[in-house]
Amino acid sequence: MARRPNSRMFALPAGPPEELTIAGAAYRLSRVLKHDFLAATCLYEAAAPPEGCPPKAVVKFARAQDFCGLPLAWAGEFLFDREEGFYRALAGVEGVPRWLGRLGPRACAIEYVEGRSLDRLEAPPAGFFDALRRLMDAVHARGVAYGDANKRSNILVDRRGRPHLVDFQISLRRRDELPWPISAVLRRAVKYLAAKDLYHLYKHKRRMVPQELTPEEEALSRRRSGLHALHRFLTKPYRRWRRRFLNRQYRSGLLTSPTAGLEEDMPEDATWRQKRPPKGKR
């Protein structure tokens, strides 16, 4: 008897709604940008959006199904509550998409940015990383550490070559209104993660456009703290095991996304979405 595909590794058990309403306007599903364990990120388009409504919007749907008997819908709501707080704290920062609103406890809409993610480019336009540094500085000035700059897929390059940041799901912000010592711990954590944002920014710059790197930026791109080294030591074995597990599931046909027909090919998924194991791993 054939085993059924395992959809529990994905946020949604089935496809997202074909149509929905955002700010009073009707939008229709265009494609799925990303579908992973925690969320499905989808692109919706409006045929005739009213004034003030964008023609395209990104809608994120949080995890709606249990995993190994554990209810996880609450986790999606919690993460979306946090993410909404970040977008509101960063409202008006050029390079941060506009928050369009909640569409329910486990769905939200964000402005769509026309462009390509950094992982789809061999090299960005000249001066891109200088503009990205200015964007990071503006985010940090609002008391927010982005925290996910290691993923090039989260950094977008628009049609004019300008940087944009998306996906603030694991970001962190200062909360000085909270009592001590919580506020003090958050300040130190935000400061640390902000430094890691710059480390990853200049690491990408060193690898993609080394001719533009200054000696100071070169030093920043290699500055790892003890915590950073500890994190790599603890997580590398897990990532290696996870990729092998997902690759085996994918090659056997058990790991099938419920939205596979609507999804883009994500470069960051190439480590496990392949029919054969990576070279040297056979």
Long-range contacts (C-beta under 8 A, 24 or more apart in sequence): 3-254, 5-253, 5-254, 5-255, 5-256, 6-249, 6-254, 6-255, 6-256, 7-65, 7-256, 7-257, 7-258, 8-65, 8-66, 8-67, 8-68, 9-37, 9-246, 9-249, 9-255, 10-35, 10-36, 10-37, 10-40, 10-257, 10-258, 10-259, 11-35, 11-36, 11-37, 11-38, 11-39, 11-40, 11-61, 11-62, 11-63, 11-64, 11-65, 11-76, 12-40, 12-61, 12-63, 12-64, 12-65, 12-258, 12-259, 13-64, 13-65, 13-258, 14-258, 15-258, 15-259, 15-262, 16-40, 16-42, 16-59, 16-61, 16-259, 20-44, 20-59, 20-103, 21-103, 22-46, 22-53, 22-57, 22-59, 22-100, 22-101, 22-103, 22-109, 23-52, 23-53, 23-100, 23-101, 23-109, 24-50, 24-53, 25-49, 25-50, 25-53, 27-57, 27-59, 29-262, 30-56, 31-262, 31-263, 31-264, 32-259, 32-262, 32-263, 32-264, 33-58, 33-263, 33-264, 34-153, 34-263, 34-264, 34-266, 35-257, 35-258, 35-259, 35-263, 37-63, 37-67, 38-62, 38-63, 38-75, 38-76, 38-79, 38-169, 39-63, 39-76, 39-79, 39-169, 40-259, 42-262, 43-112, 44-109, 54-98, 54-100, 54-111, 54-112, 56-112, 56-114, 57-100, 57-109, 57-110, 57-111, 57-112, 58-97, 58-109, 58-110, 58-111, 58-112, 58-166, 59-103, 59-107, 59-108, 59-109, 59-110, 60-107, 60-108, 60-109, 60-110, 61-106, 61-107, 62-106, 62-107, 63-106, 64-106, 73-106, 76-106, 77-105, 77-106, 79-169, 80-105, 80-106, 80-107, 80-108, 82-168, 82-169, 82-171, 83-108, 83-168, 83-169, 83-171, 84-108, 85-173, 86-144, 86-168, 86-171, 86-173, 87-168, 89-142, 89-143, 89-144, 89-173, 90-139, 90-142, 90-144, 90-168, 93-135, 93-138, 93-139, 93-142, 94-135, 94-138, 94-162, 95-135, 95-138, 95-162, 95-163, 95-164, 95-165, 96-135, 96-139, 96-164, 96-165, 97-164, 97-166, 110-166, 113-156, 113-158, 113-164, 113-166, 114-158, 114-159, 115-156, 115-157, 115-158, 115-159, 115-164, 116-156, 116-157, 117-152, 117-153, 117-154, 117-155, 117-156, 117-157, 118-152, 118-153, 118-155, 118-156, 118-157, 118-204, 118-208, 119-151, 119-152, 119-153, 119-267, 119-268, 120-267, 121-157, 121-208, 122-208, 123-208, 123-209, 124-157, 124-161, 124-208, 124-209, 125-157, 125-161, 126-209, 126-212, 127-161, 127-212, 128-157, 128-161, 128-163, 128-209, 129-201, 129-202, 129-204, 129-205, 129-209, 129-212, 131-161, 131-162, 131-163, 132-163, 132-201, 133-198, 133-201, 135-163, 135-164, 135-165, 136-194, 136-197, 136-198, 136-201, 139-165, 139-197, 140-194, 140-197, 142-173, 143-173, 143-174, 143-176, 143-190, 144-168, 144-171, 144-172, 144-173, 144-174, 144-190, 145-171, 145-172, 145-173, 145-189, 145-190, 145-191, 145-192, 145-193, 145-194, 145-196, 145-197, 146-171, 146-193, 146-194, 146-197, 147-171, 147-172, 147-193, 147-196, 147-197, 149-196, 149-197, 149-200, 149-201, 149-204, 150-200, 151-268, 152-204, 152-268, 153-266, 153-267, 153-268, 155-204, 192-225, 192-227, 195-225, 196-228, 199-223, 199-224, 199-228, 242-272, 243-271, 243-272, 244-272, 244-277, 244-281, 246-272, 246-273, 247-271, 247-272, 247-273, 247-274, 247-277, 247-278, 250-274, 251-275, 251-276, 251-277
